[in-house]
Amino acid sequence: MINLNTLNHLPRAVKLYNFTKLFLMSILFLPVFLFFFPLWILFFGSIFIYFLIYYNNFNYTVEADKITINCGVLSRTSKTVPFDKVQNVEVSRGLLSILFNVSLVRIWTSSQGQIQKEGIKPDIRLQLIHSDSEWLKNFIVSKK
């Protein structure tokens, strides 16, 4: 269960899940960088450091009527979504996320900010432990 009105950080399992994905991607690209091994180390090392800083700076607060997410590496951004504006809450899991007991929560509103060049994106994407994801989904739905 997520604590209300307190600053929450990402669980350790979420960080481990994402670093495992990064490691597996780096192994897949190893043959491409085989002759340029120092470049491979520099490229994936810098991505690793970026994600480490990003996940340490990521936090969220669930209140009775809204959710606020703060994140960023070079510049901090804050996004608040009131629960009465939420249109849909989606919880999804993949094969690797099932192994780590992690799921992705997507919170959709009817805002124009979701429409981008790449397609329609949710207002908030949040990776949590699966039980916390289901709790958050049920909490938001009950507040609508």
Secondary structure, DSSP 4 states (H G I P E B T S, - for coil): -PPBTS-EE--HHHHHHHHHHHHHHHHHHTTTTGGGHHHHHHHHHHHHHHHHHHHHH-EEEE-SSEEEEEE-SSS-EEEEEEGGGEEEEEEE--HHHHHHTEEEEEEEES-GGGEETTEE--SEEEEEEHHHHHHHHHHHHHH-
